[in-house]
Amino acid sequence: MPDDPEVAALFALVAERLKQAHARVHALNVSAEAKTALTRQLLIVTETAKRDLPGAARRLSRFVQDLDEGPPPVR
């Protein structure tokens, strides 16, 4: 966990939102291939968080927004 309280708070928020996003993907009624593709996108967010936490938070927000708007955003 980072020493800076703001960074630590963002880290905790991204971690919780990633957990929620993974649960949402797992619960989707889509093909295994679609779930795999979505899970890969979330793993990319996880990797991004190691180098660019604000960037990962933005990417995760877009991913969740896409899920909220309709069909899974398979890319």
Summary of the structure (lengths in Angstrom):
residues: 75
radius of gyration: 12.8
end to end distance: 31.3
largest distance: 41.4
contacts: 191
relative contact order: 0.17
helix: 80%
strand: 0%
